[in-house]
Structure formats: C-alpha cells, structure tokens
Amino acid sequence: MCTKYDAQHEAEAAMKRAAASEGADRQRLIEIALAWFQLARDRRDDERTD
C-alpha cells in the first residue's frame, strides 16, 4: 500500500493533542490516536508477511 501518511507519527501527534485537550475533545482525539496506532500496527504486520 502506498501512502503519504506516517501512521505512527499521526498517532503520536493525536496523543499530544489529546493531552492538551479536555472533555469530549480529549476522548475524540484518544480514539483517533488509537485508530492510527492500529493502522500502524497493521502495516507493520503486513510488511512482515511480505
């Protein structure tokens, strides 16, 4: 899969933004970060099987 996004970097950035946020925004950003972390993990797994 070719993409210009670095999922690990995006996840870390979302977690930093979550740490600086409060309430519903914090929860939303944590969920976004978790999705990016899962994408990064899936990509690493795909690279290992290729």
Phi, psi and omega per residue, in radians:
M1 nan 2.260 3.137
C2 -1.812 2.196 3.129
T3 -2.632 2.711 3.133
K4 -1.642 -0.007 -3.130
Y5 -1.650 2.395 3.019
D6 -1.732 1.793 -3.025
A7 -1.043 -0.695 3.135
Q8 -1.103 -0.773 3.125
H9 -1.105 -0.759 3.128
E10 -1.092 -0.698 3.120
A11 -1.115 -0.778 3.139
E12 -1.127 -0.692 3.119
A13 -1.136 -0.703 3.117
A14 -1.138 -0.661 3.112
M15 -1.178 -0.656 3.085
K16 -1.118 -0.734 3.104
R17 -1.151 -0.652 3.123
A18 -1.113 -0.719 -3.138
A19 -1.081 -0.499 -3.132
A20 -1.604 0.004 -3.078
S21 -1.866 3.055 3.115
E22 -2.391 2.765 2.991
G23 1.049 -2.365 -3.064
A24 -1.095 -0.621 3.109
D25 -1.090 -0.718 3.130
R26 -1.074 -0.822 -3.121
Q27 -1.085 -0.741 3.127
R28 -1.081 -0.771 -3.131
L29 -1.193 -0.595 3.066
I30 -1.121 -0.750 3.116
E31 -1.111 -0.679 3.093
I32 -1.123 -0.777 3.127
A33 -1.066 -0.743 3.119
L34 -1.075 -0.669 3.099
A35 -1.125 -0.741 3.111
W36 -1.125 -0.733 3.107
F37 -1.067 -0.709 3.123
Q38 -1.128 -0.727 3.103
L39 -1.086 -0.753 3.117
A40 -1.086 -0.732 3.132
R41 -1.131 -0.752 3.124
D42 -1.086 -0.701 3.125
R43 -1.144 -0.709 3.099
R44 -1.088 -0.741 3.114
D45 -1.096 -0.700 3.111
D46 -1.112 -0.683 -3.131
E47 -1.163 -0.572 3.138
R48 -1.235 -0.539 -3.080
T49 -1.525 -0.214 -3.131
D50 -1.386 nan nan
